[in-house]
Every structure is written in structure tokens, then in C-alpha cells.
Amino acid sequence: MIRRIKWFFILTLVQCISICALARAKQFKVLLVTTTRGWHHESVHTGVLALQQLGARNFFDVVLMEDPNSFTDKNLEQFKAIVFLNTTGDIFDSTQQRVMERFIQSGKGFVGIHSASDTEYDWEWYTKLVGRMFFIHPVIQTARLNITDTLFPGLQGFAGNKQWTDEWYDFGPEKTNDLHYILTVDESSYDPAVQWGSKKSKGMGVFHPIAWYHAYDGGRSFYTALGHMPAVYSDPAFLNHLYAGILWAATGRK
């Protein structure tokens, strides 16, 4: 009888531990990549802290990639999305590129923030994942934002032609024809003219996209050009925008 009672309490304890562990399990886990082989944004450190706090507030884990050798199929099994925060240049070797491709092909997600579009130009698969690549930008200015897709969440803070100060990227042509645009910038509200030596631009015209998403190669991709300056990473409108993109990329929910 005593032995039965003892085993009953042991089984009950094991069940309680299992239930408590499930209760503590986060919604999902994302890998945060900040590697740069070019311009280093001052906002990277602030952005890392902001995304970690965003995860704590919304009950998901943000893991900073610190060891390039950890970018393997086995290690990435635990993650639902990969976030590129102000990455630049060629950051992955060919082996890591294949790992990234298999990750997305397995049904998982990608989030690109600001200069993620200034990364891996020679990797065609990646340029299609992002959707459009950075071309040039004028000086930092205040401009008006417009919402182009009211069905995508996290855009409430940009309603009413919100004034926003950032580094306004011009982009090259679409790398794929299925991009769903959610934010644009009004070029009449700032001066888009810029010249870097022989490279120059007067802007993208009436339609100047800033954020978009699309399904790609079995997975999901979300990109926003906002996020150049450290100060925006404490702005609730921007953080809501990021979380909506991360949630969709990681789970497909919006």
C-alpha cells in the first residue's frame, strides 16, 4: 500500500513537472543575425536589445547568433524564423547559404530589417527571398508614410499619413512578382534626390515601397526598410510593425 502511494506521488510529480514545462514554453524561437561585412549601423546594439525585449513582452525567444559555426541544419531545427537586423555585405559562405535555403524550404520564415536588403547581392536565391535590393538613399529626412494593405496587422501606428524620420532607401526592380506591399513613403514629402559619384537617383516616383511580405520557396519572408536610427527601436509603432512581421514569418498567422 505504501509502495503504491509512493509511486502515485512520483507519477503525479512527473505530470506536474511536464505540465509546468509546457506552460513555460514560449510561442516560438527566432535566430537574430547582425553580421556585417560593410557599413556597421549604430542601431544594431539598440535593435538587439529591443528585439529581445519584444520577445519577452510577447512570449517568444530571441537568440543572437554569435558563433558562425552554429549556423547548421541541426542547430536551426529549434527556430521558426531567422531575423536579419541591419546586416550588410556577403555574410554567409556557400555552405551556410544552403543551410538557409533548406531552412526556408522546410516551411519556416525570414524577417529582414533595413539593410538586410544591402546584403548578399550575388546570392540570387537571397535577393528573391528579400524581394527587392537596396540601390541608394538620400540624407536622413522626415517624410509621410502611407499604409497600402490595411489587412496586414501591426500598422495602426502609421495611420493617417504619419510623419516618420528615417533613411529612405531606393530599391532596384522586383526580384519576384508576388510581393504584397504594406507601406510606402510619399516622395512629395521629402527630397529624394541623391548622387554618389556616378550613381544617382531622383527617387522611385509615385509608388515608393518601404515594407512588404510574400511566400517564397516553401516558406515566408517579411521585409521593412525602416530601422536605420537607434531611436526608432523604442517607438511603439515600429515595434508593433516588427512583431507583426516576426509573428507572420514564424507562424503564418496575421
C-alpha positions, -999 to 999 in steps of 0.1 A, spaced: 0 0 0 28 24 10 47 15 -22 15 23 -43 11 57 -26 48 64 -32 45 56 -69 13 77 -72 31 107 -58 61 102 -81 38 99 -111 19 130 -100 51 150 -95 63 140 -130 30 150 -146 31 184 -127 67 190 -139 56 182 -175 26 205 -173 46 233 -158 73 229 -185 46 231 -212 31 262 -196 65 279 -196 73 270 -232 75 301 -254 54 306 -286 84 301 -308 121 309 -311 138 331 -337 175 334 -346 188 370 -347 217 377 -372 236 410 -371 267 401 -391 281 429 -413 308 429 -439 303 466 -448 286 496 -430 280 490 -393 248 506 -382 248 523 -348 213 510 -343 224 473 -342 230 472 -304 198 491 -297 179 468 -321 192 437 -304 180 448 -270 147 460 -284 140 427 -301 149 407 -270 125 429 -250 99 424 -277 103 387 -273 100 389 -236 68 410 -239 52 387 -265 65 354 -251 89 343 -278 127 337 -276 152 358 -295 187 341 -297 216 362 -310 238 343 -335 273 348 -320 291 317 -335 290 314 -373 298 277 -369 264 273 -352 246 280 -384 238 244 -392 207 224 -402 208 207 -368 210 238 -347 184 257 -368 158 230 -361 148 248 -329 140 281 -347 108 292 -366 123 322 -382 156 340 -389 158 378 -385 185 398 -403 190 430 -384 210 456 -404 232 430 -419 254 442 -449 276 426 -475 284 389 -481 279 373 -446 275 336 -454 297 311 -472 282 287 -497 276 260 -470 257 285 -448 237 296 -478 225 261 -485 215 258 -448 195 290 -451 178 278 -482 168 245 -466 155 263 -436 131 283 -456 122 254 -478 111 235 -447 83 260 -442 99 285 -419 103 323 -421 126 352 -427 125 388 -415 147 415 -430 152 448 -413 166 479 -431 200 470 -446 191 433 -449 184 444 -485 220 456 -487 232 420 -481 243 391 -503 237 408 -538 254 379 -556 232 352 -539 203 351 -563 181 330 -540 185 355 -512 177 385 -534 144 368 -543 138 360 -506 141 397 -497 122 407 -529 140 440 -538 175 451 -531 189 484 -519 201 509 -546 208 543 -529 194 567 -503 194 604 -497 202 621 -464 180 613 -434 148 632 -436 112 633 -422 86 621 -446 50 608 -447 42 571 -447 11 555 -463 -5 522 -455 -12 502 -486 -26 470 -470 -49 475 -441 -54 438 -436 -18 432 -425 -15 437 -387 8 460 -368 4 491 -389 -20 510 -367 8 534 -356 14 545 -391 -22 555 -399 -32 590 -411 -1 597 -432 22 595 -402 54 616 -402 84 595 -398 122 602 -398 144 576 -413 169 568 -441 147 563 -471 160 535 -493 155 535 -531 152 499 -544 161 481 -576 135 462 -595 114 434 -581 132 401 -579 99 382 -578 64 392 -589 44 382 -558 53 409 -533 25 422 -511 32 458 -502 21 472 -469 39 505 -465 50 533 -489 67 566 -484 54 598 -501 82 613 -521 64 647 -523 70 650 -485 108 649 -487 137 654 -512 147 621 -527 175 635 -549 209 619 -542 242 613 -560 271 591 -550 297 597 -577 282 583 -610 254 566 -590 224 589 -586 186 589 -582 157 613 -580 136 588 -562 113 559 -572 83 580 -582 47 579 -572 50 543 -558 79 540 -534 76 508 -513 90 506 -478 77 473 -464 63 441 -479 59 403 -474 55 372 -496 55 335 -496 88 321 -510 102 287 -518 80 269 -493 84 295 -465 76 331 -457 95 364 -460 88 398 -444 109 430 -451 108 465 -438 132 493 -448 126 512 -416 151 509 -387 182 529 -395 184 550 -364 187 538 -328 158 560 -316 131 541 -337 137 509 -317 119 525 -288 89 536 -309 58 516 -302 46 519 -338 78 505 -352 79 477 -326 43 467 -334 53 466 -371 83 444 -364 63 420 -342 35 416 -368 62 407 -393 80 383 -370 48 366 -359 37 361 -396 71 348 -407 74 324 -378 38 311 -377 20 322 -409 -6 340 -387 -17 375 -393 
